[in-house]
């Protein structure tokens, strides 16, 4: 604020006037100084108090506006908030931090500072030209940041100095004027103008910034009035600027809140879309129920695209038409009408055009489309349509369409969302098609396998009848029932009988396998003695072991308890294991061990034969599988014995296995429950 005054030479007065002037000047000077000091102190205190209130308001505004952006780590919104606060020129420093991380810090370009203590509020409070205030920011009772705001008092001090300088200048001018005009000036020129000036100053001091200040006088009192009016206008302008800043801050606050709301809505929408997509993917991966999967897809597509109804079509390649598979949000009358209408590729419908272009298509307003092929859609109230073709490797398999009762173009977000749902629909339809094909192939294989088993069973039965007759007649001839047989013929007949019995054993194996596969093999469950079974089998193969000079050993406890099961089939398993061990062992020993383990019989057959590789051990119990060694091939066999033995043991509820090392022999073992009350079904 600049002071304006005119200088003049004081007139000569008498000593009385001079003394009066000195006294009056002294009294008025003291009064003016006191009055000006009071007014200045009052104004300064009031302005400083108002700045404290503004600082408190800024802190409160930060506490209310910053928690959500800080919690969401939306620093762009935080920076916009800082920009808004710095519109107030009095704010010179702002810092937002948490622990050791500074989120935002800004210093007014005109303010220079050197080093700031960690407790910045105390550090700045020591400066006479600054006021600062700090606060903690909470989000749902959780402390997430701290903020400090500092305001400069330089402007207030500068204004105070101007006022002091003006007051001093004014006092000097008044003293000179009184000294010059003390004799001539009367009450008319001094008292009344000063009273008016005092009244105006009092009103201004009370806050009436629109009060009238009489500036009609051109003397020193008029100049004082002008200064007072300038001060009034300056204060008024300052308050107007503060109000403008407050309005701007409020406007920025509203804009900030709108942005936060918009961003929150976008995030919520994204969460809903991801949740829906996760639900669909989970449904697609967890079930083959195509109806349930497609219903979930079209329901979520309608919900998230803000539409009213939707349909998933399946494309019939033979008829070249779209068939509605799943409908959502539609009346039954409209569903029946859609089924009657034959939608085709390249027709004028939205799905036909989308299928032809192999890209999404939409109609923003049906009312603006002349002669749309499905008029009852508009009659039902639908105005906008969006269709996405269902493609798999460029092959059309269907389409997804949503309908809305309000006109308008679908945004890109909705189009992309529907394409995502369309991709999941393609996966679901493809999975269902594969499942149907697998079911059909499985049924065909099941029928073929059943026919094979029945054929093998019937053929084995037909082969056994004449073979038993051949064996019977051979035995009769060898036993001289039909007369003496020459020695050469006897040897031939013995070979015929031996090979016939081998063939009968092979046929029996095939018959057993076919019965097992056809589910017609049943166990005859009775009490049996494991010791008797082992001894009987041992006796039947003892001669074979002696022919090869093998040591045949048997280790069976004398007090072995009896079991319950099919003894005949168990003997068949033991005979197969012992026969194989003797057949494939050229020297050394073959040993049978029986023991009890966990309420089960543990039977093992060990040999010192060539052993089995890991590959052979993995497949030896499969049908028609043998070890690949040349020694095994030389011994022959169908590869059914171990497979049948495995199935018999498993039908008893037991397990069978092998432990072997190449060149060090093998150990085949099986376990059987001591008491088998019912047959275990085989898959």
Secondary structure, DSSP 8 states (H G I E B T S, - for coil): --------------HHHHHHHHHHHHHHHHHHHHHHHHHHHHHHHHHHHHHHHHHHHHHHHHHHHHHHHHHTT-HHHHHHHHHHHTTSTTEEEEEEEETTEEEEEEE-TT-------SSHHHHHHTSTTEEEEEEEEEETTEEEEEEEEEEE-HHHHHHHHHHHHHHHHHHHHHHHHHHHHTTT--TTTTHHHHHHHHHHHHHHHTT-TT--------SHHHHHHHHHHHHHHHHHHHHHHHHHHHHHHHHHHHHHHHHHHHHHHHHHHHHHHHHHHHHHHHHHHH---HHHHHHHHHHHHHHHTT-SEEEEEEEETTTTEEEEEEEES--HHHHHHHHHS-B-TTSSSHHHHHHHHTS-EEES-GGGSTT-S-THHHHTT--EEEEEEEEETTEEEEEEEEEESS-S---HHHHHHHHHHHHHHHHHHHHHHHHHHHHHHHHHHHHHHHHHHHHHHHHHHHHHHHHHHHHHHHHHHHTTTTS---HHHHHHHHHHHHHHHHHHHHHHHHHHHHHHHHT------EEE-HHHHHHHHHHHHHHHHHHTT-EEEEE--TT---EEE-HHHHHHHHHHHHHHHHHH--SSEEEEEEEE-SSEEEEEEEE-S----HHHHHHTTSTT----SHHHHHH---S-HHHHHHHHHHHTT-EEEEEE-TTS-EEEEEEEESB--S-----
